[in-house]
Amino acid sequence: MKNLNFATELHLKLGAPATGTVESLRLLRAFLKLAPRQRFEVIKLVEDLVTDEALPEYPLS
């Protein structure tokens, strides 16, 4: 943040965010930078991992 006073006020009022929260925001930002096709592939990969399907033997992209 460019305004340190604002950041300091937020920190004092809310405390520091959890490490998991910070990592989630970093992953979200990286996900949003992907092309739509790559986003689809990431979503498909995660869905496959959740349903315990085998990973593809070939790269998606």
C-alpha positions in Angstrom: 0.0 0.0 0.0 1.2 3.4 -0.8 -0.5 5.1 2.1 1.3 3.9 5.2 -1.0 5.7 7.6 -4.0 3.8 6.2 -2.1 0.5 6.3 -1.1 1.2 9.9 -4.6 2.0 10.9 -5.9 -1.2 9.4 -3.3 -3.2 11.1 -4.1 -1.7 14.5 -7.8 -2.2 14.0 -7.8 -5.6 12.4 -4.5 -7.1 13.3 -2.3 -9.0 10.9 -4.0 -11.4 8.4 -3.4 -15.1 8.8 -0.7 -16.6 6.6 -3.4 -18.7 4.9 -5.3 -15.6 4.0 -2.3 -14.0 2.5 -1.4 -17.1 0.5 -5.0 -17.4 -0.7 -4.9 -13.8 -2.0 -1.6 -14.4 -3.8 -3.1 -17.5 -5.5 -6.2 -15.6 -6.5 -4.2 -12.8 -8.0 -2.0 -15.3 -9.9 -5.2 -17.2 -11.1 -6.8 -14.0 -12.4 -3.6 -13.2 -14.4 -4.1 -16.5 -16.4 -5.7 -16.7 -19.7 -9.2 -18.0 -19.7 -8.1 -21.4 -21.2 -5.5 -21.8 -18.5 -8.1 -20.9 -15.8 -10.3 -23.7 -17.1 -7.4 -26.1 -17.0 -6.6 -25.2 -13.4 -10.2 -25.6 -12.3 -10.3 -29.0 -14.1 -7.1 -30.1 -12.4 -8.4 -29.1 -9.0 -11.7 -30.8 -9.6 -9.9 -34.0 -10.7 -7.7 -33.9 -7.6 -10.7 -33.6 -5.3 -12.5 -36.5 -7.0 -9.3 -38.6 -6.9 -9.2 -39.1 -10.6 -5.9 -40.0 -12.1 -3.8 -37.1 -13.3 -3.4 -36.9 -17.1 -0.2 -38.3 -18.5 0.2 -35.3 -20.9 0.5 -31.6 -20.0 -2.7 -29.7 -20.4 -1.1 -26.7 -22.1 
